[in-house]
Amino acid sequence: MSRAFVKEQDGADIPEDFPERPVSAHPNFVTARGLRQIETEVHALEARREQARRDEDKPTLTGIERDLRYWQQRKASARLTEPESPAQKIRFGMRVALQLHDGGERQFVLVGEDEADPAGGLISWVSPVAQQLLGKEVGDEIELQGHRAEIIRIDIPPA
């Protein structure tokens, strides 16, 4: 049988240049929810690492350890940031409602990079849209998808 069809068991299937996950150069601001998500990810990866060790699954263990280094670094650098009340100017952690050019409304919450979920309305505070919003007030306008959008509401979302 050709060696091409034999699975190596000595770790030869682990790439030598397995890259680290890139870590953002921006400050790691997090909401309380974002910090809980990071802690949950660390705990889940620690459990998966133990299972991979028991199974002697070196390729899986390599990936888990890489991800665990990333999330442990993100946890260590996390800066829990609570929005100030009352919400008059847009800051990290605040929810913003925009009146769109077509009459529709769109809401965003400015969150940490690891917490971002644009489809769910959670945008990273370093994203282009968030950078336009930071420091603005109700009545100000930004450009969104090639059209003007007016800020109609700013509040602090429930934790």
Buried (B, 14 or more C-beta within 10 A) or exposed (E): EEEEEEEEEEEEEBEEEEEEEEEEEEBBBBBEBBBEBBEEBBEBBEEBBEEBBEEEEBEBBBBBBBBBBBBBBBBEBBEEBEBEEEBEBBBBBBBBBBBBEEEEEBEBBBBBBBBBEEEEBBBBBBBEBBEBBBEBEBEBBBEBEEEEBBBEEBBBBEE
